[in-house]
């Protein structure tokens, strides 16, 4: 049994004027303590919706089905009442753009101390001491806590946002695009911090991002999402070197490589609408290796043989047996 | 510097912003402070070329572009476009030349007017500059620009609003609006950083194709070294208002000379999990350009700084070794 097990997660959004948008379609994965897992995909693929569902933080027009088990307990079983005891204390989240959501008129330290009082029942003095320790943990001198957010650089604000998520000592941290608005050097500093936290304290880290190279360097395993579902999952090594899904391969080929000399190609077309049922493979209109079966039948995620070097389960939702072509994305550039 | 076919020549360009003084500062007659956002930048660009200005936020790359556009007045140096010094031209005399220098902004979700159809967005610059005598003529220019920007057939897009377009299509509309004036110089400020990975390559290939046609040159501002490595002819790495390394793109990437460039390259994540570099993570962030360190401005964060780095402010000089094209570095230890 893994620390976090997500099974068959589905999210529908009710649309004004009737109709439903099936934003997350049967997503599932495991995450162990100290492990770093990447959830990769482009905007609108359902990655943020998936983790908001895991936190029980979706708006009222969303309906959720599936299981999110923490150490064997399904926290989605009883709605808000069953999520609340676990939210922040067992599973916490750094929201996208959290660094820009700090309260500008309160000091950083007091903002980190507040949830500690609310959730842990600590005294104000103890909470402030704890907040100082948390700041030190993320690499900010506790004495800087008396400053206001505008006196912090972007990187420091992001560190403060991470400290806030860690306030109740969660076992699982979901980080939504934690480095997207940051410069490459500051990005390296923040990723270094997150890797350190998972190595040192056994924090299970889920990195949600559109940035494949970041996942390749930080995570051991990853899942690629497209149109609300996971289309390929495995070790980051297998995803790059033994790519099976055409979307994964094309996504790698669309990412410029510092030392690569081959062409960088965009993927023509756009993802399908999710407010109407998709017949066949959702990637079909953009795919470069369609077979006849793709039009009729939606491919389900199936295990593919562990190729040498790829030990952990490698699964793909594609009808082609040799999906992705020879040698993986590593061979295309 | 004047040379064959030089389209844009920037020499020792400087730009500064005043720091706001409090009333107390004024009463005490304390001196005004300046942010030296661009502090002696020189480079040139030929027609058909793409040069990338690379650096972290606050390094002065966007101010450099705004100064070339004369949106920010320079505090020194010269800007020569197509052989004409535009640094001190009056706004009236600048106007016909400004047509030839167009800007593409970072965020096509913000830069397009949501109430304008594509047709209006692309026709607007024509009206501003009094081009296209009749509506029919303007329509032809608009359609031509859209198709040049890869939105063909133009008829499919003319009557759409921005919200009906994808991110990539929006940026192509913004590029079409710039192309409508048939510019010789395109300044692209982080043209793909707001777009999805799968469409970025298409927009970059479009800019690449435009300059390869030879009608214009592109100055691309980006923080993404991989993009610069792929598409630019030359890369200028900026730090605190100065170019610290300048040379052919491949050479700067494969054989970096400046310790800052080396550190930046070491932290660019690789797509291949097996290729792990020893990341050289610099502590802190770019210092405040109000108080630029003495001597070498990179000294406080430099992993190899020596005492003598505090004494001289290094200027660009030719890097060691024989290079077919000049590769310059501003470091006394390189």
Interface residues (C-beta under 8 A of the other chain):
Chain A: X42 X43 X153 X154 X155 X183 X184 X185 X186 X187 X188 X189 X191 X192 X210 X211 X212 X213 X214 X216 X217 X218 X235 X236 X237 X240 X241 X250 X251 X252 X254 X255 X256 X257 X258 X259 X260 X264 X265 X266 X267 X268 X270 X329 X330
Chain B: X56 X57 X166 X168 X196 X197 X198 X199 X200 X201 X202 X203 X204 X205 X223 X224 X225 X226 X227 X229 X230 X253 X254 X263 X264 X265 X267 X268 X269 X270 X271 X272 X273 X274 X276 X279 X281 X282 X283 X285
